[in-house]
Amino acid sequence: MASRGGELAIKSVQAEIEEGRPGISPVLRYNVAIAHGDYPAALRAMDEVLQETHDSRLFQALKCELLTKPHHAKEGFRMATEIYQLNPYAFAGYVYAAVAAVAMADFNAAQAVMHDWSQVYAPAKIDALLQTQPELEAFRRSPAYQAWLKAAPPVSEP
């Protein structure tokens, strides 16, 4: 029953969005758009969220993830790289940068992300995190990635 209530709530909000009703939170519009697979609407809503939150790193990371889906991987890669360069411990930035690089079929860029990440996190732990990303499976099986994984020294983490 809870699922049914959730579906009704989403349909209600979707109807309000379609009517152009003012005052609907851009975060709510983002969630409804994602639920319906409407990536252009989700991107528009996320841009509003970023304006309202003064480019919050958390929401930038969510936008990076979104940008890897509708073939905006180059922009997603740029944004994700910027996130982890500003905060080397922002692991989402590394993950989304790798996903975007692979979406662009640029394994060299993905490899560079692994190098950067391994400066602050142990390669074995990076690999464990990447195993949760099905879109990175081909990259993880690549000879270059496997060589990096074997050759990278362990990192003492904070």
C-alpha positions in Angstrom: 0.0 0.0 0.0 2.8 2.4 0.8 4.0 2.0 -2.8 0.6 2.8 -4.1 0.5 6.0 -2.0 3.9 7.0 -3.3 2.8 6.5 -6.9 -0.3 8.6 -6.3 1.9 11.4 -4.7 4.2 11.4 -7.7 1.3 11.5 -10.1 -0.2 14.4 -8.2 3.1 16.4 -8.2 3.5 15.5 -11.9 0.1 17.0 -12.7 1.0 20.1 -10.8 4.2 20.4 -12.7 2.4 20.0 -16.0 -0.1 22.7 -15.1 2.8 25.0 -14.4 1.8 25.5 -10.8 4.3 27.9 -9.2 6.1 27.2 -6.0 7.0 23.5 -6.5 10.4 22.8 -5.1 13.0 22.2 -7.9 14.3 19.2 -5.8 10.8 17.7 -6.0 10.6 18.4 -9.7 14.0 16.8 -10.1 12.9 13.7 -8.3 9.7 13.4 -10.3 11.6 13.9 -13.6 14.1 11.2 -12.6 11.2 8.8 -11.7 9.8 9.3 -15.2 13.1 9.1 -17.0 12.7 12.7 -18.2 16.4 13.7 -18.1 16.1 17.1 -19.8 13.5 18.1 -17.2 15.7 16.7 -14.4 18.7 18.7 -15.7 16.6 21.9 -15.8 15.4 21.3 -12.2 18.9 20.5 -11.0 20.2 23.8 -12.5 17.6 25.6 -10.4 18.6 23.6 -7.3 22.2 24.6 -7.9 21.2 28.2 -8.2 19.2 28.1 -5.0 22.0 26.2 -3.1 24.8 28.4 -4.5 26.4 25.4 -6.3 26.4 23.0 -3.4 29.0 20.3 -4.0 26.4 17.6 -3.1 24.0 18.8 -5.8 26.9 19.2 -8.3 27.7 15.5 -7.7 24.1 14.6 -8.4 24.2 16.6 -11.6 27.4 14.9 -12.6 25.7 11.6 -12.3 22.8 12.9 -14.3 25.0 14.2 -17.1 26.5 10.8 -17.7 23.1 9.4 -18.7 21.8 11.6 -21.5 25.0 11.8 -23.4 26.4 14.9 -21.7 29.4 13.0 -20.4 32.0 15.7 -21.4 30.3 18.3 -19.2 29.8 15.6 -16.4 33.5 14.8 -16.6 34.5 18.4 -16.3 32.2 19.0 -13.4 33.2 15.8 -11.5 36.9 16.5 -12.0 36.4 20.0 -10.6 34.6 18.5 -7.6 37.4 16.2 -6.6 40.1 18.8 -7.4 38.4 21.2 -5.0 38.0 18.4 -2.4 40.3 15.4 -2.8 38.2 13.4 -0.4 35.0 13.9 -2.4 34.8 10.3 -3.7 31.7 10.9 -5.7 33.6 13.2 -7.9 36.1 10.5 -8.8 33.4 7.9 -9.4 31.4 10.2 -11.7 34.5 11.4 -13.5 35.4 7.8 -14.2 31.8 7.0 -15.3 31.8 10.0 -17.6 35.2 9.2 -19.0 34.1 5.6 -19.8 30.8 7.0 -21.4 33.1 9.1 -23.6 35.1 5.9 -24.4 38.2 7.6 -23.0 39.8 4.9 -20.9 43.0 7.1 -20.7 41.0 9.8 -18.9 39.4 7.2 -16.6 42.9 5.9 -15.9 44.1 9.5 -15.0 41.1 9.7 -12.5 42.3 6.4 -10.9 45.8 7.9 -10.6 44.4 11.0 -8.9 42.2 9.1 -6.6 44.9 6.7 -5.5 46.8 9.7 -4.1 44.2 9.8 -1.2 42.6 6.3 -1.2 43.9 2.7 -1.4 43.6 1.2 -4.8 42.0 -2.0 -3.4 39.3 0.1 -1.8 38.8 2.1 -5.0 38.3 -1.1 -6.8 35.8 -2.3 -4.3 33.8 0.9 -4.8 34.0 0.7 -8.6 32.6 -2.9 -8.4 29.2 -1.3 -7.5 29.2 0.6 -10.8 28.1 -1.7 -13.6 28.9 0.9 -16.3 32.6 0.6 -15.2 32.9 -3.1 -15.6 34.6 -3.0 -19.1 37.1 -0.4 -17.8 37.8 -2.5 -14.7 38.6 -5.5 -16.9 40.9 -3.5 -19.1 44.6 -4.4 -19.1 45.6 -0.8 -18.1 43.3 -0.8 -15.1 44.4 -4.2 -14.0 48.1 -3.2 -14.3 47.4 0.0 -12.3 45.6 -2.0 -9.6 48.5 -4.4 -9.2 51.2 -1.7 -9.4 49.7 1.0 -7.2 51.2 1.1 -3.8 48.8 1.2 -0.8 48.0 4.6 0.6 47.8 5.5 4.3 44.4 7.0 4.6 43.3 9.7 7.0 
